[in-house]
């Protein structure tokens, strides 16, 4: 937050309200004078009276700033005292102006007459003070609200970053372990290919902020980089099918949201199959909801864990990210595939890229 800009805006707002308020006071006084058949020179008296009130309330603003942190009782007494002092000064100026201009230099015999209408003017000054404190407290409340929202937003973003970046060590461990194994069995060419693919995937991961959304098309491109790494390990044993509608390809999704789901399918399905493992990615838009299904043909029917806490790190983090981003407006389910394997289904609000 730029505090200098904020203070400048608050200062401009004060002067705008100050000018508008005293012009409004002058207008009300003028309308009242029409009912009493006053001479036209009385308009000057009204304007001078409003101008005097305008000038007297300016130092009150700076005085209230200095006593802002006083005890409430002391603050109330200070406001009453300053309002009454300003009202008395205003009454003296207003009466003297009225007698000098409207009554051709009239002077009262008793100085007490200079205090005429000071009680009415006290109420006006007290009202001005009340409005000043109400507006000031409202501004402070808005500041605190903005600070709270900023703090929540920063915590929210930190949580999303933590959940996203927590996946990288998990993925890197598996990949580096596979590369190490390839080097040990002298498969240096294959290991080199895997390192090259890993470099491309990590570059993509670093280029996309975890708190931002990307199109599903770009998300699938990232998945293909990851799957290229895994294909080095599994060769012909890994086959990937995609069926993504045009509307779905343009939908915005959290970056790297599907990678842990695919990694889970490879770990528990493809890696345990002697025959070819097939992973299918299906995405479509139905009733303004983006539906993504990731299915595999694992070695046996999948039984969804009774408790979410029994799920692996990748799946738990995926659901935590979805909850942080969408609240209650999402669905994340695991079910058995037919005849064997698992289906992970995500349902997210459909947000096409052109509306972002």
C-alpha positions as CSV (number, residue, x, y, z in Angstrom):
1,X,0.0,0.0,0.0
2,X,1.3,3.4,-0.9
3,X,0.7,5.5,2.2
4,X,1.7,8.8,0.6
5,X,-0.9,8.4,-2.1
6,X,-3.5,7.4,0.5
7,X,-2.7,10.5,2.6
8,X,-3.0,12.7,-0.4
9,X,-6.4,11.1,-1.3
10,X,-7.6,11.6,2.3
11,X,-6.4,15.3,2.2
12,X,-8.2,15.9,-1.1
13,X,-11.4,14.3,0.3
14,X,-11.3,16.5,3.4
15,X,-11.1,19.7,1.4
16,X,-13.8,18.6,-1.0
17,X,-16.1,17.8,1.9
18,X,-15.1,21.0,3.7
19,X,-16.0,23.2,0.7
20,X,-19.2,21.3,-0.1
21,X,-20.3,21.4,3.5
22,X,-19.9,25.1,4.0
23,X,-21.4,25.9,0.6
24,X,-24.4,23.8,1.7
25,X,-24.6,25.8,4.9
26,X,-24.6,29.1,3.0
27,X,-27.3,27.8,0.6
28,X,-29.5,26.9,3.6
29,X,-29.0,30.3,5.1
30,X,-29.8,32.0,1.8
31,X,-33.1,30.0,1.4
32,X,-34.0,31.0,5.0
33,X,-33.4,34.7,4.2
34,X,-35.8,34.6,1.3
35,X,-38.6,34.0,3.8
36,X,-37.7,37.2,5.7
37,X,-37.5,39.7,2.8
38,X,-33.9,40.6,3.5
39,X,-32.0,43.1,1.4
40,X,-29.7,41.7,-1.3
41,X,-26.6,42.7,0.6
42,X,-27.5,40.0,3.1
43,X,-26.1,37.5,0.6
44,X,-22.7,38.9,1.3
45,X,-23.3,38.5,5.0
46,X,-24.2,34.8,4.5
47,X,-21.1,34.2,2.4
48,X,-18.8,35.9,4.9
49,X,-20.3,33.9,7.7
50,X,-19.8,30.6,5.9
51,X,-16.3,31.6,5.0
52,X,-15.6,32.4,8.7
53,X,-16.9,29.0,9.7
54,X,-14.8,27.4,7.0
55,X,-11.6,29.1,8.3
56,X,-12.3,28.4,12.0
57,X,-12.8,24.6,11.4
58,X,-9.5,24.1,9.6
59,X,-7.4,24.5,12.7
60,X,-9.9,22.3,14.5
61,X,-8.9,19.5,12.1
62,X,-5.2,19.8,13.0
63,X,-6.1,20.1,16.7
64,X,-8.1,16.9,16.6
65,X,-5.2,15.1,14.9
66,X,-2.9,15.9,17.9
67,X,-5.4,14.8,20.6
68,X,-6.6,11.7,18.7
69,X,-5.0,9.2,21.1
70,X,-6.3,10.8,24.3
71,X,-8.5,9.0,26.7
72,X,-12.1,9.0,25.4
73,X,-13.3,11.2,28.3
74,X,-10.5,13.7,27.8
75,X,-11.1,13.6,24.1
76,X,-14.8,14.4,24.6
77,X,-14.0,17.4,26.8
78,X,-11.4,18.7,24.3
79,X,-14.0,18.4,21.5
80,X,-16.6,20.2,23.5
81,X,-14.2,23.0,24.5
82,X,-12.8,23.5,21.0
83,X,-16.3,23.5,19.5
84,X,-17.5,26.1,21.9
85,X,-14.4,28.3,21.5
86,X,-14.8,28.2,17.7
87,X,-18.5,28.9,18.1
88,X,-17.8,32.0,20.2
89,X,-15.2,33.3,17.8
90,X,-17.6,32.7,14.9
91,X,-20.5,34.5,16.7
92,X,-18.3,37.5,17.3
93,X,-17.1,37.6,13.7
94,X,-20.6,37.0,12.3
95,X,-22.3,39.7,14.5
96,X,-19.6,42.3,13.8
97,X,-19.8,41.6,10.1
98,X,-23.6,41.9,10.2
99,X,-23.6,45.1,12.1
100,X,-20.8,46.7,10.1
101,X,-22.3,45.9,6.6
102,X,-26.0,45.4,7.1
103,X,-26.6,47.9,9.9
104,X,-24.1,50.6,8.6
105,X,-21.6,50.3,11.4
106,X,-23.9,49.8,14.4
107,X,-22.2,49.0,17.7
108,X,-24.0,47.6,20.8
109,X,-23.6,49.2,24.2
110,X,-22.8,45.9,25.9
111,X,-20.1,43.5,24.7
112,X,-22.4,40.5,25.6
113,X,-24.4,41.2,22.4
114,X,-21.3,40.0,20.4
115,X,-22.1,36.5,21.7
116,X,-25.6,36.4,20.2
117,X,-26.4,33.1,18.5
118,X,-23.2,31.5,19.9
119,X,-25.3,28.5,21.3
120,X,-26.7,27.8,17.8
121,X,-23.3,28.1,16.3
122,X,-21.9,25.8,19.0
123,X,-24.3,23.1,17.8
124,X,-23.1,23.6,14.3
125,X,-19.5,23.3,15.3
126,X,-20.3,20.3,17.4
127,X,-22.0,18.7,14.4
128,X,-18.9,19.5,12.3
129,X,-16.7,17.8,14.9
130,X,-19.0,14.8,15.1
131,X,-18.9,14.4,11.3
132,X,-15.1,14.7,11.3
133,X,-14.7,11.9,13.9
134,X,-17.3,9.7,12.2
135,X,-15.6,10.0,8.8
136,X,-12.1,9.5,10.5
137,X,-13.2,6.4,12.3
138,X,-14.8,5.0,9.2
139,X,-11.5,5.6,7.3
140,X,-9.6,3.8,10.1
141,X,-12.1,0.9,10.0
142,X,-11.6,0.7,6.2
143,X,-7.8,0.7,6.7
144,X,-8.0,-2.1,9.2
145,X,-10.3,-4.0,7.0
146,X,-7.9,-3.6,4.0
147,X,-5.0,-4.7,6.2
148,X,-6.9,-7.8,7.3
149,X,-7.8,-8.6,3.7
150,X,-4.2,-8.1,2.6
151,X,-3.0,-10.3,5.4
152,X,-5.5,-13.0,4.5
153,X,-4.5,-12.8,0.9
154,X,-0.8,-13.1,1.7
155,X,-1.5,-16.1,3.9
156,X,-3.7,-17.6,1.2
157,X,-1.0,-17.1,-1.4
158,X,1.7,-18.5,0.9
159,X,-0.5,-21.6,1.6
160,X,-0.9,-22.1,-2.2
161,X,2.8,-21.7,-2.8
162,X,3.6,-24.1,0.0
163,X,1.2,-26.8,-1.3
164,X,2.6,-26.4,-4.9
165,X,6.2,-26.4,-4.0
166,X,5.8,-29.3,-1.6
167,X,5.1,-31.5,-4.6
168,X,8.4,-30.6,-6.3
169,X,10.7,-32.5,-3.8
170,X,8.3,-35.4,-4.0
171,X,8.5,-35.6,-7.8
172,X,12.3,-34.8,-7.9
173,X,13.1,-37.6,-5.5
174,X,11.4,-40.2,-7.7
175,X,12.9,-38.8,-10.9
176,X,16.5,-38.5,-9.5
177,X,16.2,-41.9,-8.1
178,X,15.3,-43.3,-11.5
179,X,18.2,-41.4,-13.1
180,X,20.6,-42.8,-10.5
181,X,19.3,-46.3,-11.3
182,X,19.9,-45.8,-15.0
183,X,23.5,-44.6,-14.4
184,X,24.2,-47.6,-12.2
185,X,23.1,-50.0,-15.0
186,X,25.1,-48.0,-17.5
187,X,22.1,-46.7,-19.4
188,X,23.8,-43.3,-19.7
189,X,22.0,-42.3,-22.9
190,X,18.6,-42.9,-21.4
191,X,19.7,-41.1,-18.2
192,X,20.8,-38.1,-20.3
193,X,17.5,-38.0,-22.0
194,X,15.7,-38.1,-18.7
195,X,17.9,-35.2,-17.3
196,X,17.1,-33.1,-20.5
197,X,13.3,-33.7,-20.1
198,X,13.5,-32.9,-16.4
199,X,15.2,-29.6,-17.1
200,X,12.4,-28.6,-19.5
201,X,9.7,-29.6,-17.0
202,X,11.3,-27.7,-14.1
203,X,11.7,-24.6,-16.4
204,X,8.0,-24.8,-17.1
205,X,7.2,-25.2,-13.4
206,X,9.3,-22.2,-12.4
207,X,7.8,-20.0,-15.1
208,X,4.3,-20.5,-13.8
209,X,3.4,-19.0,-10.4
210,X,1.5,-21.5,-8.2
211,X,-1.0,-18.9,-7.2
212,X,-1.9,-18.2,-10.9
213,X,-4.1,-20.1,-13.3
214,X,-3.2,-21.3,-16.7
215,X,-5.3,-22.7,-19.5
216,X,-6.0,-26.4,-19.5
217,X,-4.2,-26.6,-22.8
218,X,-0.9,-25.3,-21.2
219,X,-1.5,-27.6,-18.2
220,X,-1.6,-30.6,-20.5
221,X,1.5,-29.4,-22.3
222,X,3.2,-29.5,-18.9
223,X,1.9,-33.0,-18.3
224,X,3.3,-34.1,-21.6
225,X,6.8,-32.9,-20.4
226,X,6.4,-34.9,-17.2
227,X,5.1,-37.9,-19.1
228,X,8.1,-37.8,-21.4
229,X,10.3,-38.2,-18.4
230,X,8.2,-41.2,-17.2
231,X,8.2,-42.7,-20.7
232,X,12.0,-42.9,-20.5
233,X,11.5,-45.2,-17.5
234,X,8.6,-47.2,-18.8
235,X,9.0,-47.1,-22.6
236,X,6.1,-48.9,-24.3
237,X,4.6,-49.9,-21.0
238,X,3.1,-46.3,-20.6
239,X,0.4,-45.1,-23.0
240,X,-1.5,-41.8,-22.6
241,X,-4.8,-40.9,-24.2
242,X,-6.3,-37.4,-24.2
243,X,-9.9,-36.4,-25.0
244,X,-10.3,-32.7,-24.3
245,X,-13.0,-30.5,-25.8
246,X,-12.3,-27.1,-27.3
247,X,-14.2,-25.3,-24.5
248,X,-12.2,-27.3,-21.8
249,X,-8.9,-26.5,-23.4
250,X,-9.6,-22.7,-23.0
251,X,-10.6,-23.1,-19.3
252,X,-8.4,-21.8,-16.6
253,X,-7.1,-24.2,-14.0
254,X,-4.5,-24.0,-11.2
255,X,-1.0,-24.6,-12.6
256,X,0.4,-28.1,-12.1
257,X,-2.9,-29.3,-10.6
258,X,-3.0,-32.6,-12.6
259,X,0.7,-33.6,-12.3
260,X,0.3,-35.3,-8.8
261,X,-2.8,-37.2,-10.0
262,X,-0.9,-38.5,-13.0
263,X,2.1,-39.4,-10.8
264,X,-0.3,-41.2,-8.5
265,X,-1.6,-43.2,-11.4
266,X,1.9,-44.1,-12.6
267,X,3.0,-45.2,-9.1
268,X,-0.1,-47.3,-8.3
269,X,-1.2,-48.5,-11.7
270,X,1.4,-48.4,-14.5
271,X,4.4,-49.4,-12.3
272,X,2.6,-52.5,-11.0
273,X,1.4,-53.7,-14.4
274,X,3.3,-56.3,-16.5
275,X,1.3,-55.3,-19.6
276,X,0.8,-51.8,-21.0
277,X,-0.6,-49.2,-18.6
278,X,-3.1,-46.8,-20.1
279,X,-3.8,-43.3,-18.6
280,X,-6.8,-41.4,-20.1
281,X,-7.4,-37.7,-19.6
282,X,-10.9,-36.6,-20.4
283,X,-12.1,-33.0,-20.0
284,X,-15.4,-31.3,-21.0
285,X,-17.6,-28.4,-19.9
286,X,-21.0,-29.3,-18.5
287,X,-23.4,-26.8,-16.9
288,X,-20.7,-24.2,-16.6
289,X,-18.5,-26.7,-14.7
290,X,-15.2,-28.0,-16.0
291,X,-15.1,-31.7,-15.5
292,X,-11.7,-33.5,-15.7
293,X,-11.4,-37.2,-15.4
294,X,-8.0,-39.0,-15.1
295,X,-8.4,-42.8,-15.3
296,X,-6.0,-45.7,-15.4
297,X,-6.2,-49.5,-15.9
298,X,-4.5,-50.5,-12.7
299,X,-4.0,-54.2,-11.8
300,X,-7.2,-54.4,-9.6
301,X,-10.4,-52.4,-8.9
302,X,-9.6,-49.4,-6.9
303,X,-11.2,-49.0,-3.5
304,X,-11.3,-45.3,-2.4
305,X,-9.9,-44.7,1.1
306,X,-12.5,-44.3,3.7
307,X,-10.7,-41.4,5.1
308,X,-9.1,-38.5,3.2
309,X,-6.1,-38.7,5.5
310,X,-5.3,-42.1,4.0
311,X,-4.6,-40.5,0.6
312,X,-1.0,-39.8,-0.5
313,X,0.7,-36.5,-0.3
314,X,0.0,-35.6,-3.9
315,X,-3.7,-36.2,-3.8
316,X,-4.1,-34.5,-0.4
317,X,-2.2,-31.4,-1.6
318,X,-4.3,-31.3,-4.7
319,X,-7.5,-31.2,-2.8
320,X,-6.1,-28.6,-0.3
321,X,-5.2,-26.3,-3.3
322,X,-8.7,-26.7,-4.8
323,X,-10.3,-25.9,-1.4
324,X,-8.1,-22.8,-1.0
325,X,-8.9,-21.6,-4.5
326,X,-12.6,-22.5,-4.9
327,X,-13.9,-22.9,-1.4
328,X,-17.0,-25.1,-1.6
329,X,-17.4,-24.7,-5.4
330,X,-15.4,-27.7,-6.5
331,X,-15.6,-31.5,-6.4
332,X,-12.7,-34.0,-6.0
333,X,-13.6,-37.7,-6.0
334,X,-11.9,-41.1,-6.4
335,X,-13.8,-44.1,-7.7
336,X,-13.2,-47.5,-9.2
337,X,-12.7,-47.8,-13.0
338,X,-14.2,-50.5,-15.1
339,X,-13.0,-53.3,-15.2
340,X,-10.0,-52.3,-13.1
341,X,-8.1,-49.2,-12.1
342,X,-9.0,-45.9,-10.7
343,X,-10.8,-42.7,-11.8
344,X,-10.0,-39.3,-10.3
345,X,-12.7,-36.7,-11.1
346,X,-12.3,-32.9,-10.7
347,X,-15.2,-30.5,-11.1
348,X,-14.3,-26.8,-11.1
349,X,-16.1,-23.6,-12.1
350,X,-15.6,-23.0,-15.8
351,X,-13.6,-19.9,-16.3
352,X,-12.6,-19.3,-20.0
353,X,-9.4,-17.5,-20.6
354,X,-11.1,-14.5,-22.3
355,X,-13.0,-13.7,-19.1
356,X,-9.9,-13.7,-16.8
